[in-house]
C-alpha cells in the first residue's frame, strides 16, 4: 500500500499519544532522512528551524543525506531511515511497501539552457522531441542561438525529478539514452552551465540561485508566480513506512501546520 496523506492532528494522534512528553524534555531523538537531492535544501532548512524552535520540548536531532528519491524510498521501506525524501508522486513499484506519502511542498521543473543560449520558449511537443532524441540539432529549434548537436543532460534513474519530468512534460516518454546522466541537482546545474550546447531540467530553486537560463514552456515562465498554469509542477513528500509516528510525526505535523514552516516553504517553493 502507498498512501498520500495530509497530516492532521487526528491522523497522528494515535501515534503521538504513546509518546510521553517528559521523554522529549529529557533527551533528544534522532530522525534520519535520506532521498531526493532536489528537496534537500528545503528539508535541511525545515529541520534546522524545527530544532531551533524546540530546544526545550519535542527535541529532535536530524541526520539528512541525499542520493535520489528512489534511494529514500528504498531506505525507508527497509527501515534504514525514519523518513524518505521524495520528489515524485507514488508509482506502481511503491505498492506493497506500506508507504505513506505526506506532501510538504510543490516545486516547478524548469527546462534550462546555458546562458549563452537564452532560448525564449518551447512547446511541450518540442520538449518531447528534444529530450527523446527525435530533435537532435539546435538548427531545428526556433529561437536557439546555439549551433550543432543538442547536448542532453538528464538525471540518473533514482531521481524523482526525472520521474516527474517524464510524467509532466514528456507524456511518459523516456529521455534518450544518448543523454549525459547526472546524480544530483548540483551536478545537473554545473553540466548545463559548462556546456553552451546543453539543455536539461532542474527545480526552480536551483534556477533561482543563478547561472542558468530557464526556458518558457508554452509561453509560460517557470516561476512561482505562474504555478497555477505552468505544466511542470511537482510535489515533495516526506515518506514513512506505515503512518508517521513518534518524532517523525511531530516533525511532519509541524511542517504541515506551523507558520514558521510555511514561511520557509514560500521563500523558494510553493505550499502543498
C-alpha positions as CSV (number, residue, x, y, z in Angstrom):
1,X,0.0,0.0,0.0
2,X,1.2,3.5,-0.8
3,X,-1.0,6.3,0.7
4,X,-0.9,10.0,0.2
5,X,-1.9,11.7,3.5
6,X,-2.4,15.3,4.5
7,X,-1.2,15.3,8.1
8,X,-3.8,16.3,10.6
9,X,-4.0,16.1,14.4
10,X,-6.4,13.2,14.0
11,X,-4.1,11.3,11.7
12,X,-1.2,11.5,14.1
13,X,-3.0,11.4,17.4
14,X,-2.8,7.7,18.0
15,X,0.9,7.5,17.3
16,X,1.7,10.6,19.4
17,X,-0.3,9.6,22.4
18,X,2.2,6.7,23.0
19,X,4.9,9.3,23.5
20,X,5.3,10.8,26.9
21,X,6.2,14.5,27.0
22,X,8.8,14.0,29.7
23,X,10.7,11.7,27.4
24,X,11.1,14.5,24.8
25,X,12.1,17.0,27.5
26,X,14.8,14.8,28.9
27,X,16.5,13.7,25.8
28,X,16.6,14.4,22.1
29,X,15.6,11.9,19.5
30,X,17.4,11.2,16.2
31,X,15.4,11.4,12.9
32,X,17.3,10.0,10.0
33,X,16.3,11.2,6.5
34,X,17.6,10.2,3.0
35,X,16.5,10.8,-0.5
36,X,15.9,13.5,-3.1
37,X,18.6,16.0,-3.9
38,X,16.0,18.5,-5.1
39,X,14.2,18.6,-1.7
40,X,17.4,18.6,0.3
41,X,17.8,22.4,0.6
42,X,14.2,22.7,1.8
43,X,14.2,19.8,4.2
44,X,17.5,21.0,5.7
45,X,16.1,24.5,6.3
46,X,12.9,23.0,7.9
47,X,14.9,20.7,10.1
48,X,17.2,23.5,11.3
49,X,14.2,25.7,12.2
50,X,12.4,22.9,13.9
51,X,15.4,22.0,16.0
52,X,15.9,25.7,17.0
53,X,12.3,26.2,18.0
54,X,12.1,23.0,20.0
55,X,15.3,23.2,22.1
56,X,13.4,22.5,25.3
57,X,10.4,20.4,24.2
58,X,10.0,17.8,21.4
59,X,13.7,17.9,20.9
60,X,14.8,16.2,17.7
61,X,18.2,15.8,16.1
62,X,18.4,15.3,12.4
63,X,20.8,13.4,10.1
64,X,20.0,14.1,6.5
65,X,21.6,12.5,3.4
66,X,21.0,12.7,-0.3
67,X,21.2,10.1,-3.1
68,X,17.9,10.4,-5.0
69,X,14.2,9.9,-4.4
70,X,14.4,6.1,-5.0
71,X,17.2,5.8,-2.5
72,X,14.9,7.5,0.0
73,X,12.1,5.1,-0.9
74,X,14.3,2.0,-0.6
75,X,15.9,3.2,2.7
76,X,12.6,4.0,4.5
77,X,10.9,0.8,3.2
78,X,13.8,-1.2,4.6
79,X,13.8,0.6,7.9
80,X,17.3,2.2,7.4
81,X,15.9,5.7,7.9
82,X,13.0,7.3,9.6
83,X,11.8,9.4,6.7
84,X,12.4,9.2,2.9
85,X,12.6,12.5,1.0
86,X,10.8,12.0,-2.3
87,X,10.4,14.4,-5.2
88,X,7.8,12.5,-7.2
89,X,4.3,11.1,-6.7
90,X,3.8,7.4,-5.7
91,X,4.4,5.0,-8.6
92,X,3.4,1.3,-9.1
93,X,6.7,0.0,-7.7
94,X,5.9,1.6,-4.3
95,X,2.9,-0.6,-3.8
96,X,3.1,-3.3,-1.2
97,X,5.7,-1.4,0.9
98,X,3.3,0.1,3.4
99,X,4.5,3.6,2.5
100,X,2.7,6.8,3.5
101,X,3.4,9.9,1.4
102,X,3.0,13.3,3.2
103,X,3.1,16.3,0.8
104,X,5.1,19.1,2.2
105,X,5.6,21.5,-0.8
106,X,5.3,21.9,-4.5
107,X,8.1,22.9,-6.9
108,X,8.4,23.6,-10.6
109,X,10.6,21.6,-13.0
110,X,12.3,24.2,-15.3
111,X,13.8,23.3,-18.7
112,X,17.2,25.0,-18.7
113,X,19.9,26.0,-21.2
114,X,23.3,27.6,-21.0
115,X,23.0,31.4,-20.5
116,X,24.7,31.8,-23.9
117,X,21.7,30.2,-25.5
118,X,18.7,32.1,-24.0
119,X,16.0,30.2,-25.7
120,X,12.7,32.1,-25.3
121,X,10.1,29.4,-25.5
122,X,9.5,25.7,-26.2
123,X,6.2,23.9,-26.8
124,X,5.6,20.7,-24.9
125,X,5.8,18.8,-28.2
126,X,9.2,20.3,-28.9
127,X,10.4,19.5,-25.4
128,X,9.4,15.9,-26.0
129,X,11.2,15.9,-29.4
130,X,14.4,17.2,-27.9
131,X,14.6,15.0,-24.9
132,X,13.5,11.8,-26.6
133,X,16.2,12.4,-29.2
134,X,13.9,13.0,-32.2
135,X,15.2,16.6,-32.5
136,X,19.0,16.4,-32.5
137,X,20.4,19.7,-33.7
138,X,19.9,23.3,-32.5
139,X,19.1,24.3,-36.1
140,X,15.8,22.5,-35.6
141,X,14.8,24.7,-32.6
142,X,13.3,28.1,-33.3
143,X,15.0,30.9,-31.4
144,X,18.1,28.9,-30.4
145,X,21.4,30.7,-30.7
146,X,23.4,27.6,-30.0
147,X,24.6,25.6,-33.0
148,X,25.4,22.0,-33.7
149,X,24.2,18.9,-31.9
150,X,22.0,19.3,-28.8
151,X,23.7,18.0,-25.7
152,X,21.1,16.4,-23.5
153,X,21.7,16.4,-19.7
154,X,19.5,14.2,-17.6
155,X,19.4,12.6,-14.2
156,X,20.1,9.0,-13.1
157,X,17.1,6.6,-12.8
158,X,16.8,7.1,-9.0
159,X,15.9,10.8,-9.3
160,X,12.4,11.7,-8.5
161,X,12.7,14.9,-10.6
162,X,13.4,12.7,-13.7
163,X,10.2,10.7,-13.0
164,X,8.2,13.8,-12.5
165,X,9.7,15.4,-15.7
166,X,8.8,12.4,-17.8
167,X,5.3,12.3,-16.4
168,X,4.5,16.0,-16.6
169,X,6.4,17.2,-19.7
170,X,7.3,14.1,-21.7
171,X,3.9,12.4,-21.6
172,X,5.5,9.4,-20.0
173,X,8.2,9.0,-22.7
174,X,11.8,8.3,-21.7
175,X,14.8,10.6,-22.1
176,X,17.1,9.5,-25.0
177,X,19.8,7.1,-24.0
178,X,22.4,9.4,-25.5
179,X,21.8,11.9,-22.7
180,X,24.6,12.5,-20.1
181,X,23.2,11.5,-16.7
182,X,24.0,13.4,-13.5
183,X,23.4,12.1,-10.0
184,X,22.3,15.4,-8.3
185,X,20.7,18.7,-9.0
186,X,24.0,20.5,-8.4
187,X,25.8,18.3,-11.0
188,X,23.0,18.9,-13.5
189,X,23.3,22.6,-13.0
190,X,27.0,22.5,-13.4
191,X,26.8,20.4,-16.6
192,X,24.5,22.8,-18.3
193,X,26.4,25.8,-17.1
194,X,29.6,24.4,-18.5
195,X,28.2,23.5,-22.0
196,X,26.9,26.1,-24.4
197,X,25.0,23.4,-26.4
198,X,23.4,21.8,-23.3
199,X,19.8,21.5,-22.3
200,X,18.5,20.0,-19.1
201,X,15.8,20.2,-16.4
202,X,16.0,21.2,-12.8
203,X,13.9,22.5,-9.9
204,X,13.1,26.2,-9.8
205,X,15.1,26.5,-6.6
206,X,18.3,25.8,-8.4
207,X,17.4,28.1,-11.2
208,X,16.8,31.0,-8.8
209,X,20.3,30.5,-7.4
210,X,21.6,31.8,-10.8
211,X,23.9,30.6,-13.6
212,X,21.3,29.0,-15.9
213,X,18.6,30.2,-18.3
214,X,15.0,29.0,-17.7
215,X,13.0,28.5,-20.9
216,X,9.3,29.4,-21.0
217,X,7.1,26.3,-21.7
218,X,4.1,27.0,-23.8
219,X,4.9,30.7,-23.3
220,X,4.6,30.3,-19.5
221,X,7.7,31.3,-17.4
222,X,9.0,28.8,-14.9
223,X,8.4,30.9,-11.8
224,X,6.4,30.7,-8.6
225,X,4.1,33.3,-9.9
226,X,2.9,31.0,-12.7
227,X,2.3,27.9,-10.6
228,X,-1.4,27.8,-11.5
229,X,-0.8,27.4,-15.2
230,X,2.8,26.1,-15.6
231,X,2.6,22.5,-16.8
232,X,5.7,21.2,-14.8
233,X,4.6,21.5,-11.2
234,X,5.5,18.5,-9.0
235,X,5.5,17.7,-5.2
236,X,7.9,17.0,-2.5
237,X,6.9,14.3,0.0
238,X,8.1,13.1,3.4
239,X,7.6,9.3,3.3
240,X,7.3,6.9,6.2
241,X,6.8,3.2,6.5
242,X,3.3,2.9,8.0
243,X,1.6,6.0,9.4
244,X,4.1,8.6,10.7
245,X,4.7,8.1,14.4
246,X,7.0,9.3,17.1
247,X,9.5,12.1,16.3
248,X,8.8,11.8,12.6
249,X,5.1,12.5,13.2
250,X,5.9,15.6,15.3
251,X,8.2,16.9,12.6
252,X,5.8,16.2,9.7
253,X,2.9,17.7,11.5
254,X,4.9,20.8,12.3
255,X,5.7,21.2,8.6
256,X,2.1,20.9,7.7
257,X,0.7,23.3,10.4
258,X,3.2,25.8,11.5
259,X,3.6,29.3,10.2
260,X,7.3,29.1,10.6
261,X,7.5,26.1,8.2
262,X,5.1,27.8,5.7
263,X,7.3,30.9,5.7
264,X,10.3,28.8,4.8
265,X,8.5,27.0,2.0
266,X,7.3,30.2,0.5
267,X,10.8,31.6,0.1
268,X,11.7,29.4,-2.9
269,X,9.0,26.8,-3.1
270,X,5.2,26.5,-3.1
271,X,2.9,25.4,-0.3
272,X,1.2,22.0,-1.0
